[in-house]
Amino acid sequence: MGNVKTCIKILKLKHKMKIKIGLLILFFFTVSPKLAVGNVVTVCGVSEGFSYYLPGGAVPKDQAGWQKDQLSQGKIIFQINNGNPDILIYDAKGYMRSVKEEGGKVEVPYFTLTNDNYIVTVNYRQKGVFEHFLFNLDSLGNGQVVWGSDRAEGLIRKSSLFQATCKK
């Protein structure tokens, strides 16, 4: 008889846990729909900042070091489709590229439910490139992004840090 009572208690406990997990999932997707449904979180414009160029490759020793840098005609679009983040880059020529489609592993290691702050990382392991984006947005998707890029391979090796205004 004791085994039957124990089994019933276990079944009731499992049922309660399923309900709690279901409510937690519902709460997560209700409070933070941007992570659940495909949409553009924000669009960021001109990026201005600085880059540190390492000597070697196409960079002569006398031109290595800090330089003011900017992406004057590009755009950065942060979107989440069905829970999958991606960064779309429009370059100065108007060409759009998805960092995911170019082989980047995109992750969102941090976001807040109370406001729209995100940290997004992109790792192109095979290319020796790592990018990071810190989005500081209001509930409408307006704000700014501070982002950086580290390039260890290629003719130009550099580390950059930029800032851009974002609007939805």
Disulfide bonds with the S-S distance in Angstrom:
Cys44-Cys166 2.00
